[in-house]
Amino acid sequence: MVKQKGRKSAVMNWSLVSIMIFVVWLIGSVTQAGGETVKSRTSTYLAHIEVLPVGDVEGHIVGTFSRKGLSFYENGEVAVYTNWGTIDFIKGNGPFQGYSLVTFQDGSTYTIRWQGTAEGSVYKLAGEFIKGTKRFEGIKGTFSGTGKALTPYSKEKGTLSDAYYDITSTYTLPSK
């Protein structure tokens, strides 16, 4: 009878250990799957633009552009923001898409791919993280946001389409 009681106790201890290991694994998986949510505001100006008229309807253009600026994160970090993209607008409205490189003071970077729509001076966009370096190595996730052009682009007036974007990102990093 003593042997059986000891055996039951050992089985029970192993069961508890197994349950604990499973719970720790489950919590780790949920944390990894849930990811980190970060909010930021990016302030940019138009660094370069080249457009061509399509000619089918008035105001239809296609073009390439790049923007530069700064991204301000809710944790106090500030990063240099650079992007490259294409537009297909009719009178300032239409789709855009491209890539951005975000560089932090410690040299860590991430690259994102995005697409969106412009409705006059209001922008809506979404995208995904495609690469990270240093502390962002292996980053995976998505983001979405809205933006607004504060000054329109005007070659004649010399305005560079100053704009800002409010972004919410959710991403995961590999366990170390």
Summary of the structure (lengths in Angstrom):
residues: 176
radius of gyration: 24.5
end to end distance: 47.7
largest distance: 96.9
contacts: 480
relative contact order: 0.16
helix: 20%
strand: 59%
